[in-house]
Amino acid sequence: MNTSEIFLIAMTIIFTVPYLIWRVGKTDYYAPLVVVQIICGILLGPGVLGAEYPEVYNFIFSKPVIGALNGIAWWAVMIFVWIAGIELNIQKAWENRIESGITASLALGVPLLLGSIAAFFIVQYPGWMGASGQTWQFIVGIGMACAVTALPILILLMEKLEILRQPIGQRILRYASLDDIAIWGVLALILMDWERLGHQGFFFVGYAICAYALRKLMVWLPQKDRWYVGLIWLALCGFAADWAGLHFMVGAFLSGVILDTDWFDQEHMDLLRHHILLAVMPVFFLSTGLKTNWQMGGTAVFIVAGVLLIVSVSGKLLGLKIAGKILKWEPGEDSIIGWLLQTKALIMIIFVNILLDKNIITNETFTALLLMAIGSTMLTIPVVTPKLKRLANIIYKSN
């Protein structure tokens, strides 16, 4: 068979297997389709399929096929992060800056601290930190992975819970938006290449000038043209950030965050996000699974994943508990918000993919973090649903 035929076999598997498991198994309550796709990516990776059936794995996922899949995955996830950047509503957060600032700081800071402490002990053992990573990069990177909230997946889950457009949903979006900015800021710091400061300085100066000019242009353009110009801007920012020694995903986020949400039709934006998740993001989940590794032994990887899951969930809940005390929330309010904000899924997977690409963490650490993200996301709906039923009045509380 030629490469195109094998590529299409791979694409058929990527879309068929997760869908059948999700639909036939009716897993939506515990494992949304996104989670099933990530799990299938792991099962189709070298640690499971490659270990049990190496001939099949090497036939389907040959280097040319993986190269083609990676290209699709890069562009898909860049668009997804671009949309996440656009949907950040800084103005709303500023209007409620005291309440939002206290909540977002504690929601991010406490799990970041606990995750960093856990990472300090993990890094004492060989095989977890990448060859190009420094100890502080590993510790801060793992800590931030424990603090991440997956804003795009959070939106999907709140839609499922029918609270996205309610006051509590909008509040949670404000908190997650502020934390999203901090996450990408910390990532930029971790990736700072002190030997290429000239490139990075040039990038940020050039970005500021071009962003100012683009904002002027966007106001003048008709709405249908803004989509095309926005995607051109996305590709250029991704290239420039990668050239500067950061990562194209940092550029993707920066390309979206300076664009105003109201420049685009919200219904079209929602449809684009759903279509990207449907049509191309499964390829990213598969390519993520191909990076998993169990060479240190499944037991060690699962232990680290379990520790990080406990740290990330308890840190988020503790941070929101403290925020609730300070802001005098109603009993149970902090728990609902905390369980929703601990959702990891996509953004954390993107975050740790970057750490892996930069060789700051190893494949084993990546696998543990991926398992932690799956566990975190699978917990959200089953835990939050009964809480919302018991405390329905909180849904309509504005602050």
Residue, then its C-alpha position, 0 to 999 in steps of 0.5 A: m500500500n502507498t502512504s495515502e492509503i495507509f494514512l486513510i486507514a489511520m484516519t478511519i481508525i481515529f474516527t471510528v473506534p472512539y465514536l463506537i466506544w462513546r456511542v455504543g458504551k453510552t459513556d457521555y456522563y463519565a467520559p465525554l467523546v473528547v476524553v474517549q478520543i484521548i484514551c483511544g490515542i493512548l491505546l493506539g500508541p506505542g505503549v499499548l498497541g505498539a507493545e502488543y502488536p508492533e507489526v500492526y503499529n509500525f505498518i499503520f503509524s509509519k514515519p510518513v503517516i505520522g508526519a502527515l498526522n502531525g501537520i493536521a494536529w498542529w494546525a487544528v490545535m493552533i486554531f483551537v487555542w486561537i479561539a480560546g484566546i479570542e473568547l477571553n473576556i478581559q473587560k468582564a474580568w476587569e469590571n469585577r476585578i476584585e472578586s475575580g482577582i481574588t478567586a482566580s489568584l487562589a484557584l491558580g496559586v494553591p494548586l500551583l504551589l502544591g503541584s510544585i512541591a510534588a514536582f520537587f520530590i518527583v525530580q529527585y528520581p531519574g527519568w522524569m525530567g527531560a535532557s534539556g530541562q532545568t530543575w526550576q523549569f520542571i518544577v514550575g511546569i508540573g506545578m502549572a500543569c496541576a493548576v491549569t483549567a481547560l477553558p474550551i472544554l470547560i465551556l463544553l461541559m457547562e453547556k452540557l450542564e446548561i449553566l454556561r449562559q447563567p450567571i454562575g457560568q459567566r462567573i466561572l468563565r471570568y475566573a478561568s479567563l484570568d488563569d488562562i492568561a497567567i498560564w500562557g505567561v508562565l509558559a512563556l517564562i519557562l520557554m524563555d531562551w536566554e541565548r536568544l533574548g534578541h530574537q524574543g525581544f524582537f518578537f514581542v516588539g514586533y508583536a505589539i506593533c503588528a497587534y496595534a495595526l491589526r486591531k485598527l484593520m479589524v474594525w474597518l474590515p467586514q465581518k466575513d473578512r475578519w475570519y480570513v485575516g484572523l487565520i493569516w494572523l494566526a499562522l504568522c504569530g505561530f511562525a514568529a513565536d517559534w522562530a523566537g525560541l518560544h513555541f508556535m502554541v504561544g504565538a497561537f494564543l497571543s494571536g487570539v487574545i488581542l482580538d475582541t470577541d464581539w468582532f465575530d459572530q458568537e454563533h459562528m465562533d461556537l460552530l467553528r469550535h465544535h467543527i474543529l473538535l469534530a473534524v480535526m482535533p481527534v487527530f491531535f488526540l491520536s498524535t498525543g497518544l503516540k507520545t506516551n511511554w511506559q518504559m519505566g513501568g506502568t506502576a510508576v507512571f500510574i503512581v505519579a499520575g495519581v499523586l498529581l491528580i490528588v494534588s491538582v484537585s485538592g489544590k483547586l478545591l482548597g483555593l476556592k474554599i479560601a476564596g469562598k471564605i474571603l468573599k462570603w459565598e454561600p455554603g457549597e458554592d466554592s465546591i461547585i466552582g472548584w470542581l468545574l475549574q479543576t477540569k484539565a483536558l485539552i489545555m493541559i494536554i497542549f501545555v505538557n505537549i509543549l514541555l515535551d517538545k522542548n524536552i523539559i519533561t520525558n515521555e513518562t512524565f508526559t504519560a503521567l500528566l496525560l492520565m491525570a488530565i483524563g481523570s480530572t476531566m472524567l470526574t467533573i460531570p459526575v461530581v458537579t451534577p448532583k451538587l447543582k441539583r441540591l444547590a440550584n439557587i447558586i446557578y443564578k447568583s451573579n457574584 
